[in-house]
């Protein structure tokens, strides 16, 4: 799934209890840990000719991918790591656990919508390399329902807010 969609899903599902910025952050954090860091490294090393927002096509200019990128992607897209951090956070700062749930939701969205050719999501990493060869999130049969779902979610949130006041 694209990073903007992850941000919106995070905000729409987990950001309505007064913590929308945290929900947005945790919704996009798995991508920031891997590709955001790669972008920063390439930008400051002069290896990046910036041509607009990062897309699947523009990711080609970031190749070859360094080995650490695969490690960081697996780390940030693992339920094992995710729930370990959420569990630890629960004991120290319970109030941010709800927006943190945008992180496992990010993984749930990515799992069926990444192909084996483009960073398959290894949900049980580091204990297993199991992944699913899914349908690319950029295909219309995924992209259109994703946009429709986001529109419906935010319409619901907006209407619920209207009738609450």
C-alpha positions in Angstrom: 0.0 0.0 0.0 1.2 3.5 -0.6 2.4 5.6 2.4 -0.4 8.2 2.1 -3.0 5.5 2.3 -1.3 4.1 5.4 -1.4 7.6 7.0 -5.1 8.0 6.2 -6.0 4.5 7.4 -4.1 5.1 10.6 -5.8 8.5 11.3 -9.2 7.2 10.3 -9.1 4.1 12.4 -6.9 4.9 15.3 -6.6 8.7 15.4 -10.1 9.7 16.6 -9.3 9.6 20.4 -7.3 12.8 20.3 -4.1 11.2 19.0 -4.4 11.6 15.3 -0.7 12.7 14.8 0.6 9.6 16.6 -1.8 7.4 14.6 -0.6 8.9 11.3 3.0 8.4 12.5 2.5 4.7 13.4 0.6 4.2 10.2 3.5 5.3 8.1 6.4 4.4 10.4 7.2 0.9 8.8 7.8 2.6 5.5 9.7 5.5 7.0 12.1 3.1 8.8 13.0 1.5 5.5 12.3 3.6 2.4 12.3 6.9 4.2 15.8 6.2 5.6 16.9 5.1 2.2 15.7 8.3 0.6 17.5 10.4 3.2 20.8 8.4 2.8 20.6 8.7 -1.0 19.6 12.4 -0.9 22.5 13.4 1.3 25.0 11.2 -0.4 24.1 12.9 -3.7 22.9 9.6 -5.2 19.4 10.8 -5.7 18.1 12.9 -8.6 14.9 14.1 -7.0 12.1 14.1 -9.6 9.0 14.4 -7.4 7.2 12.2 -4.8 8.4 8.7 -4.3 6.4 6.2 -6.4 6.9 2.7 -7.6 8.5 4.0 -10.8 10.8 6.4 -8.9 12.0 3.7 -6.6 13.9 2.3 -9.6 16.3 5.2 -9.3 17.1 4.1 -5.7 18.5 0.8 -6.9 20.6 -1.1 -6.2 19.0 -1.5 -2.8 21.5 -1.8 0.1 21.3 -5.0 2.3 20.3 -3.0 5.3 17.1 -1.9 3.5 15.8 -5.5 3.4 16.6 -5.9 7.1 14.9 -2.6 8.1 11.8 -3.5 5.9 11.6 -7.0 7.5 12.0 -5.5 11.0 9.3 -2.8 10.6 6.8 -5.1 8.8 7.0 -8.0 11.3 4.1 -8.8 13.7 6.6 -10.2 16.1 8.6 -7.0 16.4 5.4 -4.8 16.2 3.6 -6.5 19.1 6.8 -6.8 21.1 7.1 -3.0 21.0 3.3 -2.5 21.6 3.5 -4.9 24.6 6.5 -3.0 26.1 4.7 0.3 25.5 1.6 -1.0 27.3 3.5 -1.2 30.6 5.1 2.2 30.3 2.7 4.5 28.4 -0.7 2.9 28.0 -2.3 6.0 26.4 -0.3 5.6 23.2 -1.1 1.9 22.6 -4.3 2.7 20.7 -2.6 4.9 18.0 0.2 2.4 17.9 -2.3 -0.1 16.5 -2.0 1.7 13.2 1.4 -0.2 12.9 0.0 -3.7 12.8 -2.9 -2.4 10.6 -0.1 -1.2 8.2 1.3 -4.7 8.1 -2.2 -6.2 7.6 -2.7 -3.9 4.6 0.7 -4.6 3.1 0.7 -8.4 3.5 -1.7 -9.2 0.6 -0.8 -6.2 -1.5 3.0 -6.8 -2.0 4.3 -9.2 -4.5 7.3 -11.6 -4.0 9.2 -9.3 -6.4 8.8 -6.1 -4.5 9.5 -6.4 -0.7 7.2 -9.2 0.3 5.9 -8.8 3.8 7.4 -11.4 6.1 4.9 -11.1 9.0 6.6 -13.6 11.3 10.2 -12.4 10.8 12.8 -13.1 12.3 11.3 -16.6 13.1 10.0 -17.2 9.6 10.5 -15.9 6.1 6.9 -16.8 5.2 5.3 -14.3 2.8 2.4 -14.2 0.4 2.8 -13.4 -3.3 0.0 -10.9 -3.4 -1.6 -8.4 -5.8 0.4 -5.2 -6.2 -1.2 -2.3 -4.4 -0.8 -0.1 -7.4 -3.1 -2.2 -9.5 -6.6 -0.8 -10.1 -8.4 -3.7 -8.4 -6.6 -2.7 -5.2 -6.2 1.0 -5.6 -9.9 1.8 -6.4 -11.4 -0.2 -3.4 -8.6 1.4 -1.2 -9.7 4.9 -2.1 -13.4 4.0 -1.8 -12.7 2.5 1.7 -10.9 5.6 2.8 -13.7 7.9 1.5 -16.3 5.8 3.3 -14.2 5.8 6.5 -13.8 9.6 6.6 -17.4 10.1 5.7 -18.4 7.9 8.6 -16.0 9.8 11.0 -17.3 13.2 9.8 -20.9 12.2 10.2 -20.3 10.7 13.6 -18.6 14.0 14.7 -21.5 16.0 13.3 -24.2 14.1 15.2 -22.1 13.9 18.4 -22.1 17.7 18.9 
